[in-house]
Amino acid sequence: MEVKITKCIPERLKRPPDTMSGVIFGTQFTDHMFCMEWEDGIGWHQAEIKPYAPIMIEPSAMVLHYAQMSFEGLKAYHTDSGENVLFRPRENFKRMNRTSIRMCMPEIEIEEVLAALKKLLYLDSKWIPKEKGTSLYIRPAMIATEEAIGLKVSSKYLFFIILSPVGAYYSQGFNPVKIMVSDKYVRAVPGGVGNAKTGGNYAACTLAEKEAKEKGYTQVLWLDAVERSFIEEVGAMNIFFVIDGKIVTPQLTGSILPGITRMSVLELGKLWGLEVEERRISINEVLRGIENGSVSEVFGSGTAAVITPVGILSYKEEEYNIGDGHTGPMAIRFYEQLTGIQYGKEPDNFDWVELIT
Ligand SMILES: *Cc1c(COP(=O)(O)O)cnc(C)c1O
């Protein structure tokens, strides 16, 4: 794939933030972006790295009406030794292809897109922040652009990658959050698109999240849509429980997003010789376990925060306090190890880290 490079003119180059403290997640973008287009009968074409700018689509573009789209989220990190790296980027593009298949969209050529992403990152490398715990968030997305409001599969798509510098997630300390278990709404149904990273899933969750925030909870924990009994995941995180010393997470049933951080936690847990289980876990098992002490920790996993300790679960208006209110040792261990690998403080025995050159 031929990637045309059109650099931003020097007068238009923006200044990366002097410090990342106070920068709100996902609100600032770098100087350049990557775009390519797809059309029935032609395939991918017009691959270009160009100045970050608005994209032109018609109001009739299909994505705006029927939400045919896929997206991803990953990060570039500046390591202690001064290198810029990615964490398991092929897994993100593989997952994006799985999402695209589910949404009847074309797949991308992973190695070619990864090479283009590296070029983009190299060009905008001064935007990869260096302060502790900071990173450059990478957002690949694909949208249906055919100008037609008849309901069908689009014949045209735009794929793009934009970059946004992000501050340290735990600038206030690695402290547990309060989460509300939703018994009123569901996120994804069997046979639906819960395991796809596609926009509609998140729009469908916003009302429950708004109601949870009004009650003082940061996020919603979703139960299965059929029995409203088995734990699925949190808004943009998978969920783990430490039960009698074992690491337990819901099995991937098709309505849960298969997180790359989740996969990494499972692989690390096995490497450490811990017992790890992927199985069905009912909310009653968890609540009883919190009460009798067998559930000693609850934590979320996702690219944004890596590990998020959970201190309180609320279910049917009742609050359940996990452990002693402090972040547990397992959450700390996974957090330290994963961020250690990402920032080059720990050896990368799994070959998870990809150098940007
Ligand atoms: C992205 C996402 C996750 C976490 O996936 P990672 O690959 O670990 O970042 C979990 N749940 C949902 C719903 C998500 O969108």
The ligand as an SDF file (V2000), in Angstrom:
LIG
                    3D

 15 15  0  0  0  0  0  0  0  0999 V2000
  -12.6290   -1.2330   24.7930 C   0  0  0  0  0  0  0  0  0  0  0  0
  -13.5220   -1.9100   25.7800 C   0  0  0  0  0  0  0  0  0  0  0  0
  -13.0420   -2.7370   26.8140 C   0  0  0  0  0  0  0  0  0  0  0  0
  -11.5760   -2.8880   27.1260 C   0  0  0  0  0  0  0  0  0  0  0  0
  -10.8150   -3.3610   26.0840 O   0  0  0  0  0  0  0  0  0  0  0  0
   -9.2280   -3.1410   26.0870 P   0  0  0  0  0  0  0  0  0  0  0  0
   -8.7900   -3.7720   24.8290 O   0  0  0  0  0  0  0  0  0  0  0  0
   -8.7070   -3.8050   27.2900 O   0  0  0  0  0  0  0  0  0  0  0  0
   -9.0200   -1.6570   26.1230 O   0  0  0  0  0  0  0  0  0  0  0  0
  -13.9560   -3.4040   27.6080 C   0  0  0  0  0  0  0  0  0  0  0  0
  -15.2740   -3.2420   27.4390 N   0  0  0  0  0  0  0  0  0  0  0  0
  -15.7870   -2.4380   26.4780 C   0  0  0  0  0  0  0  0  0  0  0  0
  -17.2490   -2.3340   26.3390 C   0  0  0  0  0  0  0  0  0  0  0  0
  -14.9130   -1.7400   25.6370 C   0  0  0  0  0  0  0  0  0  0  0  0
  -15.4140   -0.9330   24.7160 O   0  0  0  0  0  0  0  0  0  0  0  0
  1  2  1  0
  2  3  1  0
  2 14  2  0
  3  4  1  0
  3 10  2  0
  4  5  1  0
  5  6  1  0
  6  7  2  0
  6  8  1  0
  6  9  1  0
 10 11  1  0
 11 12  2  0
 12 13  1  0
 12 14  1  0
 14 15  1  0
M  END
$$$$
